[in-house]
Amino acid sequence: MGWDRTWRLSKSRLKIDRVQDAAAKVARGYAGVRVLVEKDGEDMMCVFTVPAPDDNELEIEVSIYNLGKDGHVISLEADTADNHEIWDDASQLAEDLAERLEATELEL
């Protein structure tokens, strides 16, 4: 398992439509992956549902936090949803989302 990962978005304004579009494009790039984007106050969450080897499904959660005047960050947290069980896949989906949203990874 890895550590939490974080990316900073270059634009201060971020609309849910843009996140939904980016997340849907990421999901379409992988067989059997679906995504649901939800808004929670000023923050957003992308829940990717991915197939598991035993014919079940696992959920990967990628959060987008609104930091007000400091913009937004994308956060992949190891202890959220099933992220820890499939960390490499979770990292790849988060990286792809960050790339589509033109975010830069932060070294914490």
C-alpha positions in Angstrom: 0.0 0.0 0.0 1.2 3.5 -0.7 0.8 6.9 0.9 -1.9 9.4 0.2 -1.3 11.3 -3.0 -2.3 14.9 -3.9 -2.4 17.1 -7.0 -3.0 20.8 -7.3 -5.3 22.1 -10.0 -3.9 25.0 -12.0 -7.3 26.8 -12.4 -9.0 28.3 -9.3 -12.5 27.7 -10.7 -13.7 24.1 -11.2 -17.2 23.1 -12.2 -18.7 19.7 -11.7 -19.4 19.4 -15.4 -15.7 19.5 -16.2 -15.0 16.9 -13.5 -17.8 14.6 -14.7 -16.4 14.8 -18.3 -12.8 14.1 -17.2 -13.8 11.2 -14.9 -16.0 9.7 -17.6 -13.2 9.8 -20.1 -10.8 8.1 -17.6 -13.4 5.4 -16.9 -13.9 4.7 -20.6 -10.2 4.0 -20.9 -10.5 0.8 -18.8 -12.7 -2.3 -19.3 -15.6 -2.6 -16.9 -14.8 0.7 -15.0 -17.7 3.0 -14.2 -17.7 6.4 -12.3 -20.1 8.5 -10.4 -19.2 12.1 -9.6 -20.9 13.7 -6.6 -20.8 17.2 -5.1 -20.6 17.6 -1.3 -20.9 21.2 -0.5 -17.9 22.9 -2.2 -16.0 19.6 -2.6 -16.5 16.8 -5.1 -15.9 13.0 -5.1 -15.3 10.6 -7.9 -16.2 7.0 -7.1 -14.8 4.6 -9.7 -16.3 1.1 -9.6 -13.8 -1.4 -10.9 -14.1 -5.2 -11.5 -12.5 -7.5 -8.9 -11.0 -10.9 -9.7 -13.7 -12.8 -7.8 -16.6 -11.3 -9.9 -17.3 -8.7 -7.3 -16.6 -5.0 -7.6 -14.4 -2.6 -5.6 -14.7 1.2 -5.2 -11.9 3.7 -5.6 -12.6 7.1 -4.2 -10.8 10.2 -5.4 -11.7 13.5 -3.7 -11.5 17.0 -5.0 -11.3 19.6 -2.2 -12.1 23.3 -2.6 -9.5 25.3 -0.7 -11.3 28.6 -1.5 -8.9 31.3 -2.8 -6.1 28.7 -2.9 -8.0 26.7 -5.6 -8.6 22.9 -5.6 -6.6 19.8 -4.9 -7.2 16.2 -6.0 -6.7 13.7 -3.2 -6.2 10.0 -3.3 -6.4 8.7 0.3 -5.2 5.2 1.1 -7.8 4.6 3.9 -10.8 5.6 1.9 -13.2 3.1 0.1 -11.3 0.1 -1.2 -8.3 2.3 -2.2 -5.9 0.3 0.0 -6.8 -3.0 -1.5 -6.0 -2.0 -5.1 -3.6 0.9 -4.5 -1.8 0.6 -7.9 -5.1 0.8 -9.8 -6.4 3.6 -7.6 -3.2 5.5 -8.2 -3.4 5.1 -12.0 -7.0 6.3 -12.1 -6.2 9.3 -9.9 -3.2 10.1 -12.1 -5.3 9.9 -15.2 -7.9 12.2 -13.7 -5.3 14.7 -12.6 -3.8 14.7 -16.1 -7.2 15.4 -17.7 -7.8 18.2 -15.2 -4.3 19.6 -15.8 -3.3 19.2 -12.2 0.3 18.9 -10.9 1.3 16.3 -8.3 2.4 17.7 -5.0 5.3 16.1 -3.1 4.2 16.1 0.5 
